[in-house]
């Protein structure tokens, strides 16, 4: 029976993570993640809830992801071309393309009636490449992502790949800005002593009037100067307070920055050791790494980490064989058509077997890289299958393996194209009941 662990949480589409009954039991996922791109590739900076830490991991290390991006770019390019063709040829808006059961091209008008033979011939001649692109799109739809389905093991990481590395968090608090000091007003200009001329002395009262005016000006200047001195003192006192506040704020900011930087240095120095020994951090990292895996079909993962025994147990809810394309298509060699072929049950089961073994290999590689101290894991895969005795779907385990790191390292990860995932898992302690025609029988999974 699947779901052997105490509790399971779905944290993202296609992923479920486990709360273990022994050892570690936290739930999380990739929360607070940011992406950076540079000369060294695309990286994700992943915050680890509950630890106050984050780490850096490569996001563009998956060939399957790159292939999927390339396929999507091709699809978008074809879609744009088809739109341009229809915009430039309004008559085509009334043309409908489809395929019959044999893959023959059917060209009809908006009413669903076959086109006039002459119009059909002209259409096939003038827009041959566009129709070819449409057929390729239909072929991909029928075939599905077979390359991704058949070869998930090509994304398996070697155990000696670079493990997650600590991501130093910059101190983001802005430095206090030095205050802009207010310029004091100009000092009032003192009136100059008047010059008494010859005529000023001759004319009665003129000299005294000049002196009286000067004295009055001096009196006004003294009053203005006193006010100016008080204003300057007030400005200087206020500025002194602002400068003192700034210096206190700057000193406190520098202290906080130094404390932050010091803690970052400590976390950086201790990250690898903690990744090997800290159960909380180990769990958060393996959760984040499993969550980051992308699959061509929904694949659910439960896990339990026993930190004391350094044992990771994983249950993988595999896609059903019914999710796989049962037809394959190829372009006709001489005409605009698809050649359709229904797969035999043996071929379909072989493709499914290759997929599920490849899925387990990829998860094993991810686990060993994410947890450098991990020496052993148990991984089991199950699927929902119809029980003919009850008529209900049940969770049946299909295969279960105990994998030692030292044995896993023997795989030639530089030549995964030549690795058969079905045979690769047989190198480990494997419980599997599979016939020569790739028919799985129910098994009991491995325990501790």
Helices and strands as residue ranges (DSSP letters): E 7-12, E 15-19, E 31-38, E 41-48, E 53-58, H 63-88, G 90-94, E 95-99, E 105-109, H 117-126, H 128-143, H 146-150, G 152-155, E 165-166, H 198-202, H 206-277, H 279-292, E 300-306, E 311-317, G 321-323, E 327-331, E 338-342, H 345-370, E 376-386, E 393-404, H 405-408, G 413-418, H 421-424, G 425-427, E 429-434, E 440-441
